[in-house]
Amino acid sequence: MSFILAPHETPGAGLTRAIQEQVAKLSVECVDAAQDASAFAHKARVRCKRVRAALRLAKPLMGAKAFRKENRWWRDQARLLSDLRDAGARLEALETLRPFLAARIGTAMTRKLGERFDQERQQVEGGEAVSLFIERMNKRSETLIPDMQAGTREDMMDALGETYRLGRIAMKAALKDEEPELLHEWRKQAKYHALHARLMRLQFPDVLDQRVAGVRDLAGLLGEVQDIEVVAAGAEDWREAPKGFFDVLKTRRNSLVTGARATGAALFAEKPKAWSRQLTPPVLAE
């Protein structure tokens, strides 16, 4: 099944299966990693993010110490590919912004900026990082799936409430100053919350069914904000930059942050305890 717990599964069984599926897919992708190291870095980091999201929900089922150990290992795995991923991220960010930029600075200048980013990407050697990633995966192949208790709905209610709380805190900090680092942290927490809502959607459909799309949309808006930050940073010393280029990026960024502010206000309006109470199964009449 996809990255979602079935209604009949216990939390422990469902989260174990979800992690197993991500590990299995990642193992297959490792086989062809050398063919396109940049594409592999992107896919592998997505897998690591999904495993870490599942581990966050599983924390009460595996214990805080085991969670910290596993979460740290997967975080370090993803970081092995950071430089390689960052090299390709500028091109991907520019591709997302291409229609917007082409309409304002012209197709030719947008293409020149893409050529610049592509040259930078080609200068990054990712073979060693990919090889180390795969080596560490193979070394732990027999112990990648953590032991978990079966768990209860109440365990998942607490875990979902915690990810909601962290997302709300990150939102308040980001919207206070709108600094890139704070907006990036908000996006990270929003993505975790979106993955958790997706995982548990069938367990708490009344609350999470519609929320999955909403939080995903929020993460998308914040992702576009980060795309602008990435493109702007990559073009800092671009001597050919057309007049008004950075003003265009700033205007677009402000518009996206405004949209994220409105979306976030709707998604995180309630205090964490009040939101968590909605997850409680209805009391059946006797």
KEDRENSE-754277 format. One record per atom (N, C-alpha, C): z, x, y. Coordinates in steps of 0.2 Angstrom, whole numbers. Layout:
KEDRENSE-754277
+-------+-------+-------+
!     w !     u !     v !
+-------+-------+-------+
!     Z !     X !     Y !
...
+-------+-------+-------+
***
This chain:
KEDRENSE-754277
+-------+-------+-------+
!     w !     u !     v !
+-------+-------+-------+
!     0 !     4 !    -6 !
!     0 !     0 !     0 !
!     0 !     4 !     6 !
!    -1 !     1 !    12 !
!    -1 !     5 !    18 !
!     6 !     7 !    20 !
!     6 !     9 !    26 !
!    13 !    12 !    29 !
!    17 !     6 !    31 !
!    20 !     2 !    26 !
!    23 !    -4 !    28 !
!    28 !    -5 !    21 !
!    34 !    -8 !    22 !
!    38 !   -10 !    16 !
!    36 !   -17 !    14 !
!    35 !   -18 !     8 !
!    34 !   -25 !     5 !
!    41 !   -29 !     5 !
!    40 !   -35 !     6 !
!    46 !   -40 !     6 !
!    51 !   -39 !     0 !
!    48 !   -37 !    -5 !
!    52 !   -37 !   -11 !
!    56 !   -30 !   -12 !
!    54 !   -25 !    -8 !
!    56 !   -18 !    -9 !
!    63 !   -17 !    -6 !
!    67 !   -14 !    -9 !
!    73 !   -12 !    -6 !
!    71 !    -6 !    -1 !
!    75 !    -5 !     5 !
!    74 !     0 !    10 !
!    73 !     7 !     7 !
!    77 !     8 !     2 !
!    77 !    15 !    -1 !
!    70 !    16 !    -5 !
!    68 !    11 !    -9 !
!    62 !    11 !   -13 !
!    56 !    11 !    -8 !
!    56 !     7 !    -3 !
!    50 !     7 !     1 !
!    49 !    13 !     5 !
!    55 !    16 !     8 !
!    54 !    22 !    12 !
!    52 !    28 !     8 !
!    55 !    28 !     2 !
!    53 !    33 !    -3 !
!    45 !    33 !    -4 !
!    43 !    27 !    -6 !
!    36 !    26 !    -7 !
!    31 !    28 !    -1 !
!    34 !    26 !     5 !
!    30 !    27 !    11 !
!    29 !    35 !    12 !
!    35 !    39 !    11 !
!    35 !    46 !    11 !
!    30 !    49 !     6 !
!    31 !    47 !     0 !
!    26 !    49 !    -6 !
!    19 !    48 !    -4 !
!    17 !    43 !    -1 !
!    10 !    41 !     0 !
!     8 !    46 !     6 !
!    12 !    47 !    11 !
!    10 !    52 !    16 !
!     9 !    59 !    13 !
!    14 !    61 !     9 !
!    14 !    68 !     6 !
!     7 !    69 !     2 !
!     6 !    63 !    -2 !
!     0 !    64 !    -6 !
!    -6 !    64 !    -2 !
!    -7 !    60 !     3 !
!   -13 !    61 !     7 !
!   -14 !    68 !    11 !
!    -8 !    70 !    13 !
!    -8 !    77 !    16 !
!   -10 !    82 !    11 !
!    -8 !    82 !     5 !
!    -9 !    87 !     0 !
!   -17 !    87 !    -1 !
!   -20 !    81 !    -1 !
!   -27 !    81 !    -2 !
!   -31 !    84 !     4 !
!   -28 !    82 !    10 !
!   -31 !    85 !    16 !
!   -31 !    93 !    16 !
!   -25 !    95 !    13 !
!   -24 !   103 !    13 !
!   -30 !   106 !     9 !
!   -33 !   103 !     4 !
!   -38 !   106 !     0 !
!   -44 !   108 !     5 !
!   -46 !   104 !     9 !
!   -52 !   105 !    14 !
!   -50 !   107 !    21 !
!   -44 !   110 !    21 !
!   -42 !   111 !    28 !
!   -46 !   117 !    31 !
!   -48 !   122 !    27 !
!   -52 !   127 !    30 !
!   -59 !   125 !    33 !
!   -61 !   119 !    31 !
!   -68 !   117 !    34 !
!   -68 !   116 !    41 !
!   -62 !   113 !    43 !
!   -61 !   111 !    51 !
!   -54 !   111 !    52 !
!   -52 !   117 !    54 !
!   -45 !   118 !    55 !
!   -42 !   114 !    61 !
!   -46 !   113 !    66 !
!   -43 !   109 !    72 !
!   -42 !   102 !    69 !
!   -47 !    99 !    66 !
!   -46 !    92 !    63 !
!   -41 !    91 !    59 !
!   -40 !    96 !    54 !
!   -34 !    96 !    50 !
!   -27 !    96 !    53 !
!   -27 !   100 !    59 !
!   -21 !   101 !    62 !
!   -19 !    94 !    65 !
!   -24 !    90 !    68 !
!   -22 !    84 !    70 !
!   -20 !    79 !    65 !
!   -23 !    79 !    59 !
!   -22 !    74 !    54 !
!   -15 !    76 !    51 !
!   -14 !    83 !    50 !
!    -7 !    85 !    47 !
!    -1 !    83 !    52 !
!    -2 !    84 !    58 !
!     3 !    82 !    63 !
!     5 !    75 !    63 !
!    -1 !    71 !    62 !
!     1 !    64 !    61 !
!     5 !    62 !    55 !
!     3 !    65 !    49 !
!     7 !    64 !    43 !
!    14 !    66 !    44 !
!    15 !    72 !    47 !
!    22 !    74 !    48 !
!    26 !    69 !    53 !
!    22 !    67 !    58 !
!    26 !    62 !    62 !
!    28 !    55 !    58 !
!    23 !    53 !    54 !
!    25 !    47 !    50 !
!    31 !    48 !    45 !
!    31 !    54 !    42 !
!    36 !    56 !    37 !
!    43 !    56 !    41 !
!    43 !    59 !    47 !
!    49 !    60 !    51 !
!    51 !    53 !    53 !
!    46 !    48 !    55 !
!    48 !    41 !    57 !
!    52 !    38 !    51 !
!    49 !    39 !    45 !
!    52 !    36 !    39 !
!    59 !    39 !    38 !
!    60 !    45 !    39 !
!    66 !    49 !    38 !
!    71 !    46 !    43 !
!    69 !    44 !    49 !
!    74 !    42 !    54 !
!    77 !    35 !    51 !
!    72 !    31 !    49 !
!    75 !    25 !    46 !
!    79 !    26 !    40 !
!    78 !    31 !    36 !
!    81 !    32 !    30 !
!    88 !    36 !    31 !
!    89 !    38 !    37 !
!    96 !    42 !    38 !
!   102 !    39 !    35 !
!   103 !    32 !    36 !
!   109 !    30 !    33 !
!   109 !    29 !    25 !
!   103 !    30 !    22 !
!   102 !    30 !    15 !
!   103 !    37 !    12 !
!   102 !    42 !    16 !
!   102 !    49 !    13 !
!   107 !    53 !    16 !
!   111 !    51 !    21 !
!   116 !    55 !    24 !
!   114 !    59 !    30 !
!   118 !    60 !    35 !
!   116 !    64 !    41 !
!   114 !    71 !    40 !
!   118 !    74 !    35 !
!   116 !    81 !    34 !
!   109 !    82 !    31 !
!   108 !    78 !    25 !
!   101 !    78 !    22 !
!    96 !    76 !    27 !
!    97 !    71 !    31 !
!    92 !    69 !    36 !
!    90 !    75 !    41 !
!    95 !    78 !    43 !
!    94 !    84 !    48 !
!    90 !    90 !    45 !
!    92 !    91 !    39 !
!    88 !    96 !    35 !
!    81 !    94 !    34 !
!    79 !    88 !    32 !
!    72 !    86 !    31 !
!    69 !    85 !    37 !
!    72 !    82 !    42 !
!    68 !    81 !    48 !
!    67 !    88 !    52 !
!    71 !    93 !    51 !
!    70 !    99 !    54 !
!    64 !   103 !    50 !
!    64 !   102 !    44 !
!    58 !   105 !    40 !
!    52 !   102 !    42 !
!    51 !    96 !    43 !
!    45 !    93 !    44 !
!    43 !    94 !    52 !
!    48 !    95 !    56 !
!    47 !    96 !    63 !
!    44 !   103 !    63 !
!    47 !   108 !    60 !
!    44 !   115 !    60 !
!    37 !   116 !    57 !
!    36 !   112 !    52 !
!    29 !   111 !    49 !
!    24 !   110 !    54 !
!    26 !   104 !    58 !
!    21 !   102 !    63 !
!    20 !   107 !    69 !
!    25 !   111 !    70 !
!    25 !   116 !    75 !
!    21 !   122 !    74 !
!    20 !   123 !    67 !
!    16 !   128 !    65 !
!     9 !   127 !    68 !
!     7 !   121 !    68 !
!     0 !   119 !    70 !
!    -1 !   117 !    78 !
!     5 !   119 !    82 !
!     5 !   116 !    89 !
!    -1 !   120 !    93 !
!    -2 !   126 !    92 !
!    -7 !   130 !    96 !
!   -14 !   127 !    94 !
!   -15 !   127 !    88 !
!   -21 !   124 !    86 !
!   -23 !   117 !    88 !
!   -18 !   113 !    88 !
!   -18 !   106 !    90 !
!   -20 !   106 !    97 !
!   -16 !   110 !   101 !
!   -16 !   110 !   108 !
!   -23 !   112 !   111 !
!   -26 !   116 !   107 !
!   -33 !   119 !   109 !
!   -38 !   113 !   108 !
!   -37 !   109 !   103 !
!   -42 !   103 !   102 !
!   -40 !    97 !   107 !
!   -34 !    97 !   109 !
!   -31 !    91 !   112 !
!   -35 !    90 !   119 !
!   -36 !    96 !   122 !
!   -40 !    95 !   129 !
!   -47 !    92 !   128 !
!   -50 !    94 !   123 !
!   -57 !    91 !   122 !
!   -56 !    83 !   120 !
!   -51 !    82 !   116 !
!   -50 !    75 !   114 !
!   -48 !    70 !   120 !
!   -44 !    73 !   125 !
!   -41 !    70 !   131 !
!   -47 !    69 !   135 !
!   -51 !    74 !   136 !
!   -57 !    73 !   140 !
!   -62 !    68 !   138 !
!   -63 !    68 !   131 !
!   -67 !    63 !   128 !
!   -65 !    56 !   130 !
!   -58 !    55 !   130 !
!   -55 !    48 !   131 !
!   -56 !    46 !   139 !
!   -56 !    51 !   143 !
!   -57 !    50 !   150 !
!   -64 !    51 !   152 !
!   -69 !    52 !   148 !
!   -76 !    54 !   150 !
!   -79 !    48 !   154 !
!   -79 !    42 !   151 !
!   -82 !    36 !   155 !
!   -79 !    36 !   162 !
!   -72 !    36 !   163 !
!   -69 !    36 !   169 !
!   -71 !    42 !   174 !
!   -71 !    48 !   171 !
!   -73 !    54 !   175 !
!   -80 !    54 !   177 !
!   -85 !    52 !   172 !
!   -92 !    52 !   174 !
!   -94 !    48 !   179 !
!   -90 !    42 !   180 !
!   -92 !    37 !   185 !
!   -89 !    40 !   192 !
!   -85 !    45 !   192 !
!   -82 !    47 !   199 !
!   -84 !    54 !   200 !
!   -85 !    59 !   196 !
!   -87 !    66 !   197 !
!   -94 !    67 !   195 !
!   -97 !    63 !   191 !
!  -104 !    64 !   188 !
!  -104 !    66 !   181 !
!  -109 !    64 !   178 !
!  -110 !    66 !   171 !
!  -110 !    74 !   170 !
!  -114 !    77 !   174 !
!  -115 !    84 !   174 !
!  -108 !    88 !   174 !
!  -104 !    87 !   179 !
!   -98 !    90 !   180 !
!   -93 !    89 !   174 !
!   -93 !    83 !   172 !
!   -89 !    81 !   166 !
!   -91 !    85 !   160 !
!   -98 !    86 !   159 !
!  -100 !    90 !   154 !
!   -98 !    97 !   154 !
!   -98 !   100 !   161 !
!   -96 !   107 !   162 !
!   -89 !   108 !   160 !
!   -85 !   103 !   162 !
!   -78 !   104 !   160 !
!   -77 !   103 !   153 !
!   -81 !    99 !   149 !
!   -80 !    99 !   142 !
!   -82 !   106 !   139 !
!   -87 !   109 !   141 !
!   -90 !   115 !   139 !
!   -84 !   121 !   140 !
!   -81 !   120 !   146 !
!   -75 !   125 !   147 !
!   -70 !   124 !   142 !
!   -68 !   118 !   140 !
!   -63 !   117 !   135 !
!   -65 !   119 !   128 !
!   -71 !   118 !   127 !
!   -74 !   120 !   120 !
!   -73 !   127 !   119 !
!   -75 !   131 !   124 !
!   -75 !   138 !   124 !
!   -68 !   140 !   123 !
!   -63 !   137 !   126 !
!   -56 !   139 !   125 !
!   -54 !   137 !   118 !
!   -56 !   132 !   115 !
!   -54 !   130 !   108 !
!   -57 !   135 !   103 !
!   -63 !   137 !   104 !
!   -66 !   142 !   100 !
!   -62 !   149 !   100 !
!   -59 !   150 !   105 !
!   -55 !   157 !   105 !
!   -48 !   157 !   101 !
!   -46 !   151 !    99 !
!   -40 !   150 !    96 !
!   -41 !   151 !    88 !
!   -38 !   156 !    85 !
!   -38 !   157 !    78 !
!   -33 !   153 !    75 !
!   -35 !   148 !    71 !
!   -30 !   144 !    67 !
!   -29 !   145 !    60 !
!   -33 !   150 !    57 !
!   -33 !   151 !    50 !
!   -26 !   153 !    47 !
!   -23 !   157 !    51 !
!   -16 !   160 !    48 !
!   -11 !   154 !    48 !
!   -11 !   150 !    54 !
!    -6 !   145 !    54 !
!    -7 !   139 !    49 !
!   -14 !   138 !    48 !
!   -15 !   133 !    42 !
!   -13 !   135 !    36 !
!   -15 !   142 !    34 !
!   -13 !   145 !    28 !
!    -5 !   145 !    27 !
!    -1 !   146 !    32 !
!     6 !   146 !    31 !
!     8 !   139 !    30 !
!     5 !   134 !    34 !
!     7 !   127 !    33 !
!     6 !   125 !    26 !
!     0 !   127 !    23 !
!    -1 !   125 !    16 !
!     3 !   128 !    11 !
!     5 !   135 !    12 !
!     9 !   139 !     8 !
!    16 !   136 !     8 !
!    19 !   134 !    13 !
!    25 !   131 !    14 !
!    25 !   124 !    10 !
!    20 !   120 !    11 !
!    19 !   114 !     7 !
!    20 !   115 !     0 !
!    16 !   119 !    -3 !
!    15 !   121 !   -10 !
!    22 !   123 !   -12 !
!    25 !   127 !    -9 !
!    32 !   130 !   -11 !
!    37 !   124 !   -12 !
!    37 !   119 !    -8 !
!    41 !   114 !    -8 !
!    39 !   107 !   -12 !
!    33 !   108 !   -15 !
!    30 !   102 !   -18 !
!    34 !    98 !   -22 !
!    39 !   101 !   -26 !
!    43 !    97 !   -30 !
!    49 !    94 !   -27 !
!    50 !    96 !   -21 !
!    57 !    94 !   -18 !
!    55 !    90 !   -11 !
!    49 !    88 !   -10 !
!    47 !    85 !    -3 !
!    50 !    78 !    -2 !
!    51 !    74 !    -8 !
!    53 !    68 !    -7 !
!    61 !    67 !    -8 !
!    65 !    65 !    -3 !
!    72 !    65 !    -3 !
!    75 !    60 !    -7 !
!    81 !    61 !    -9 !
!    85 !    56 !   -13 !
!    88 !    51 !    -8 !
!    87 !    44 !   -10 !
!    90 !    39 !    -6 !
!    93 !    34 !   -10 !
!    98 !    31 !    -7 !
!   101 !    25 !   -10 !
!    97 !    19 !    -9 !
!    98 !    13 !   -12 !
!    94 !     8 !   -11 !
!    94 !     5 !    -4 !
!   100 !     5 !    -1 !
!   101 !     2 !     5 !
!   101 !    -5 !     6 !
!   102 !    -8 !    12 !
!   102 !   -15 !    13 !
!    98 !   -17 !    20 !
!    97 !   -23 !    21 !
!    94 !   -25 !    27 !
!    99 !   -23 !    33 !
!   105 !   -23 !    32 !
!   110 !   -21 !    38 !
!   109 !   -14 !    40 !
!   107 !   -10 !    35 !
!   106 !    -3 !    36 !
!   100 !    -2 !    40 !
!    95 !    -6 !    39 !
!    89 !    -6 !    43 !
!    89 !    -9 !    50 !
!    94 !   -14 !    50 !
!    95 !   -17 !    57 !
!    98 !   -12 !    61 !
!   103 !    -8 !    59 !
!   106 !    -3 !    63 !
!   101 !     3 !    65 !
!    97 !     5 !    60 !
!    92 !    10 !    61 !
!    87 !     8 !    66 !
!    84 !     2 !    66 !
!    80 !    -1 !    71 !
!    83 !    -2 !    78 !
!    89 !    -4 !    78 !
!    93 !    -4 !    84 !
!    93 !     2 !    87 !
!    94 !     8 !    83 !
!    95 !    14 !    86 !
!    88 !    17 !    89 !
!    83 !    15 !    86 !
!    76 !    18 !    89 !
!    75 !    14 !    95 !
!    77 !     7 !    95 !
!    76 !     3 !   101 !
!    80 !     6 !   107 !
!    86 !     8 !   105 !
!    90 !    11 !   111 !
!    87 !    17 !   113 !
!    85 !    21 !   109 !
!    82 !    28 !   111 !
!    76 !    27 !   116 !
!    72 !    22 !   114 !
!    66 !    20 !   117 !
!    68 !    18 !   124 !
!    73 !    14 !   125 !
!    75 !    11 !   131 !
!    78 !    16 !   136 !
!    82 !    21 !   133 !
!    84 !    26 !   137 !
!    79 !    31 !   139 !
!    74 !    32 !   135 !
!    68 !    36 !   137 !
!    64 !    33 !   143 !
!    63 !    26 !   142 !
!    60 !    23 !   147 !
!    63 !    23 !   154 !
!    70 !    22 !   154 !
!    73 !    22 !   160 !
!    73 !    29 !   164 !
!    74 !    34 !   160 !
!    73 !    41 !   162 !
!    66 !    43 !   165 !
!    61 !    41 !   161 !
!    54 !    42 !   163 !
!    52 !    38 !   170 !
!    54 !    32 !   170 !
!    52 !    28 !   176 !
!    56 !    30 !   182 !
!    62 !    33 !   182 !
!    66 !    35 !   187 !
!    62 !    41 !   191 !
!    59 !    46 !   188 !
!    56 !    51 !   191 !
!    49 !    52 !   190 !
!    46 !    49 !   184 !
!    39 !    49 !   182 !
!    37 !    57 !   181 !
!    41 !    61 !   179 !
!    40 !    68 !   178 !
!    36 !    68 !   171 !
!    31 !    73 !   170 !
!    27 !    73 !   164 !
!    31 !    74 !   158 !
!    36 !    78 !   158 !
!    41 !    79 !   152 !
!    44 !    73 !   150 !
!    47 !    69 !   155 !
!    50 !    63 !   154 !
!    46 !    57 !   151 !
!    40 !    57 !   154 !
!    35 !    52 !   151 !
!    32 !    54 !   144 !
!    32 !    60 !   143 !
!    30 !    63 !   136 !
!    36 !    61 !   131 !
!    42 !    61 !   133 !
!    48 !    60 !   129 !
!    48 !    52 !   128 !
!    46 !    48 !   133 !
!    46 !    41 !   132 !
!    40 !    39 !   127 !
!    34 !    42 !   128 !
!    29 !    41 !   123 !
!    31 !    43 !   116 !
!    35 !    48 !   115 !
!    37 !    50 !   108 !
!    41 !    45 !   105 !
!    46 !    43 !   109 !
!    51 !    38 !   107 !
!    47 !    31 !   106 !
!    42 !    29 !   110 !
!    39 !    23 !   109 !
!    35 !    23 !   103 !
!    32 !    29 !   101 !
!    28 !    30 !    95 !
!    32 !    29 !    89 !
!    38 !    32 !    89 !
!    43 !    31 !    83 !
!    45 !    24 !    83 !
!    46 !    21 !    88 !
!    48 !    14 !    88 !
!    42 !     9 !    85 !
!    36 !    11 !    87 !
!    30 !     8 !    84 !
!    29 !     9 !    77 !
!    30 !    15 !    75 !
!    30 !    16 !    67 !
!    36 !    12 !    64 !
!    42 !    12 !    66 !
!    47 !     9 !    63 !
!    46 !     1 !    63 !
!    43 !    -2 !    68 !
!    41 !    -9 !    68 !
!    36 !   -10 !    63 !
!    31 !    -6 !    62 !
!    26 !    -7 !    57 !
!    29 !    -6 !    50 !
!    33 !    -1 !    49 !
!    36 !     0 !    43 !
!    40 !    -7 !    40 !
!    44 !   -10 !    45 !
!    49 !   -15 !    44 !
!    46 !   -22 !    45 !
!    40 !   -22 !    47 !
!    37 !   -29 !    50 !
!    38 !   -34 !    45 !
!    37 !   -33 !    38 !
!    37 !   -39 !    34 !
!    45 !   -40 !    32 !
!    49 !   -36 !    33 !
!    56 !   -37 !    32 !
!    59 !   -41 !    38 !
!    57 !   -40 !    44 !
!    59 !   -44 !    49 !
!    53 !   -47 !    53 !
!    49 !   -51 !    50 !
!    43 !   -54 !    53 !
!    44 !   -57 !    60 !
!    49 !   -61 !    61 !
!    50 !   -65 !    67 !
!    51 !   -61 !    73 !
!    54 !   -55 !    72 !
!    55 !   -51 !    78 !
!    49 !   -45 !    79 !
!    47 !   -43 !    73 !
!    43 !   -37 !    73 !
!    36 !   -38 !    73 !
!    34 !   -44 !    70 !
!    27 !   -46 !    69 !
!    22 !   -45 !    75 !
!    25 !   -47 !    81 !
!    21 !   -47 !    87 !
!    23 !   -40 !    91 !
!    28 !   -37 !    89 !
!    31 !   -31 !    93 !
!    26 !   -25 !    91 !
!    24 !   -25 !    85 !
!    20 !   -19 !    83 !
!    14 !   -18 !    87 !
!    10 !   -23 !    89 !
!     5 !   -22 !    94 !
!     7 !   -20 !   101 !
!    12 !   -23 !   103 !
!    15 !   -22 !   110 !
!    17 !   -15 !   111 !
!    21 !   -12 !   106 !
!    23 !    -5 !   107 !
!    18 !     0 !   106 !
!    13 !    -2 !   101 !
!     7 !     2 !   100 !
!     3 !     3 !   107 !
!     3 !    -3 !   110 !
!    -1 !    -3 !   117 !
!     3 !     1 !   122 !
!     9 !     1 !   122 !
!    13 !     5 !   126 !
!    12 !    12 !   125 !
!    12 !    14 !   119 !
!    11 !    21 !   117 !
!     4 !    23 !   119 !
!    -1 !    19 !   118 !
!    -7 !    20 !   120 !
!    -8 !    22 !   128 !
!    -5 !    18 !   132 !
!    -5 !    19 !   139 !
!    -1 !    26 !   141 !
!     4 !    27 !   138 !
!     8 !    33 !   139 !
!     3 !    39 !   136 !
!     0 !    38 !   131 !
!    -5 !    43 !   128 !
!   -10 !    45 !   133 !
!   -13 !    40 !   137 !
!   -18 !    41 !   142 !
!   -15 !    45 !   148 !
!    -9 !    44 !   149 !
!    -5 !    47 !   155 !
!    -5 !    55 !   153 !
!    -3 !    56 !   146 !
!    -3 !    63 !   144 !
!   -10 !    66 !   144 !
!   -15 !    62 !   142 !
!   -22 !    65 !   142 !
!   -24 !    68 !   149 !
!   -22 !    64 !   154 !
!   -23 !    66 !   161 !
!   -19 !    72 !   163 !
!   -13 !    73 !   160 !
!    -9 !    79 !   161 !
!   -12 !    85 !   158 !
!   -15 !    84 !   152 !
!   -18 !    89 !   148 !
!   -24 !    92 !   152 !
!   -28 !    87 !   154 !
!   -35 !    89 !   157 !
!   -33 !    92 !   164 !
!   -29 !    90 !   168 !
!   -27 !    93 !   174 !
!   -24 !   100 !   173 !
!   -20 !   101 !   168 !
!   -17 !   107 !   167 !
!   -23 !   112 !   165 !
!   -28 !   110 !   161 !
!   -33 !   114 !   159 !
!   -38 !   116 !   164 !
!   -38 !   112 !   169 !
!   -43 !   113 !   175 !
!   -40 !   116 !   181 !
!   -34 !   118 !   180 !
!   -30 !   121 !   186 !
!   -34 !   126 !   190 !
!   -37 !   131 !   186 !
!   -41 !   136 !   189 !
!   -48 !   135 !   188 !
!   -50 !   129 !   188 !
!   -58 !   128 !   187 !
!   -61 !   128 !   194 !
!   -64 !   134 !   195 !
!   -67 !   135 !   202 !
!   -72 !   130 !   204 !
!   -76 !   127 !   199 !
!   -81 !   123 !   201 !
!   -79 !   116 !   201 !
!   -73 !   114 !   201 !
!   -70 !   108 !   201 !
!   -73 !   104 !   208 !
!   -76 !    98 !   207 !
!   -78 !    95 !   213 !
!   -73 !    92 !   217 !
!   -74 !    91 !   224 !
!   -69 !    89 !   228 !
!   -67 !    82 !   226 !
!   -60 !    82 !   227 !
!   -57 !    75 !   225 !
!   -55 !    75 !   218 !
!   -57 !    80 !   214 !
!   -56 !    79 !   206 !
!   -49 !    77 !   204 !
!   -44 !    81 !   207 !
!   -37 !    80 !   205 !
!   -34 !    74 !   208 !
!   -37 !    72 !   214 !
!   -35 !    65 !   217 !
!   -37 !    60 !   212 !
!   -43 !    60 !   209 !
!   -45 !    55 !   205 !
!   -41 !    55 !   199 !
!   -39 !    60 !   196 !
!   -34 !    60 !   190 !
!   -27 !    57 !   192 !
!   -25 !    59 !   198 !
!   -19 !    56 !   201 !
!   -19 !    49 !   201 !
!   -24 !    46 !   204 !
!   -25 !    39 !   205 !
!   -25 !    35 !   198 !
!   -28 !    38 !   194 !
!   -29 !    35 !   187 !
!   -22 !    36 !   184 !
!   -18 !    41 !   184 !
!   -12 !    42 !   182 !
!    -7 !    37 !   184 !
!    -7 !    36 !   191 !
!    -2 !    31 !   194 !
!    -4 !    24 !   191 !
!   -10 !    22 !   190 !
!   -12 !    16 !   188 !
!    -9 !    15 !   181 !
!   -10 !    20 !   177 !
!    -7 !    19 !   170 !
!     0 !    19 !   169 !
!     4 !    23 !   174 !
!    11 !    22 !   174 !
!    13 !    15 !   176 !
!    10 !    13 !   181 !
!    11 !     6 !   183 !
!    11 !     1 !   177 !
!     5 !     2 !   173 !
!     4 !    -3 !   167 !
!    10 !    -2 !   162 !
!    11 !     5 !   161 !
!    17 !     6 !   156 !
!    23 !     3 !   158 !
!    25 !     4 !   165 !
!    31 !     1 !   168 !
!    31 !    -6 !   166 !
!    26 !   -10 !   167 !
!    26 !   -17 !   166 !
!    27 !   -19 !   159 !
!    23 !   -15 !   154 !
!    23 !   -16 !   147 !
!    30 !   -15 !   144 !
!    33 !    -9 !   147 !
!    39 !    -7 !   144 !
!    45 !   -12 !   146 !
!    44 !   -14 !   152 !
!    50 !   -19 !   155 !
!    50 !   -25 !   150 !
!    44 !   -27 !   148 !
!    44 !   -33 !   144 !
!    47 !   -32 !   137 !
!    45 !   -26 !   134 !
!    47 !   -24 !   127 !
!    54 !   -22 !   127 !
!    57 !   -19 !   132 !
!    64 !   -16 !   132 !
!    69 !   -20 !   137 !
!    67 !   -26 !   138 !
!    71 !   -30 !   143 !
!    78 !   -31 !   141 !
!    79 !   -32 !   134 !
!    86 !   -34 !   132 !
!    90 !   -27 !   130 !
!    97 !   -28 !   131 !
!   101 !   -23 !   129 !
!   101 !   -22 !   121 !
!   102 !   -16 !   119 !
!   101 !   -14 !   112 !
!   105 !   -19 !   107 !
!   111 !   -20 !   109 !
!   115 !   -25 !   104 !
!   112 !   -32 !   104 !
!   110 !   -34 !   110 !
!   107 !   -41 !   110 !
!   100 !   -41 !   106 !
!    96 !   -36 !   107 !
!    90 !   -35 !   103 !
!    91 !   -35 !    96 !
!    96 !   -31 !    93 !
!    97 !   -30 !    86 !
!   100 !   -36 !    83 !
!   103 !   -40 !    87 !
!   106 !   -47 !    84 !
!   100 !   -51 !    82 !
!    94 !   -51 !    85 !
!    89 !   -55 !    83 !
!    86 !   -53 !    76 !
!    88 !   -47 !    74 !
!    86 !   -45 !    67 !
!    90 !   -48 !    61 !
!    95 !   -51 !    63 !
!   100 !   -54 !    58 !
!    96 !   -60 !    55 !
!    96 !   -60 !    48 !
!    93 !   -66 !    45 !
!    96 !   -72 !    47 !
!    93 !   -78 !    47 !
!    96 !   -84 !    49 !
!   101 !   -87 !    44 !
!   106 !   -90 !    46 !
!   111 !   -93 !    42 !
!   108 !   -99 !    39 !
!   108 !   -99 !    32 !
!   105 !  -105 !    29 !
!   111 !  -111 !    29 !
!   108 !  -117 !    30 !
!   113 !  -123 !    30 !
!   115 !  -124 !    22 !
!   121 !  -126 !    22 !
!   124 !  -127 !    15 !
!   122 !  -134 !    13 !
+-------+-------+-------+
***
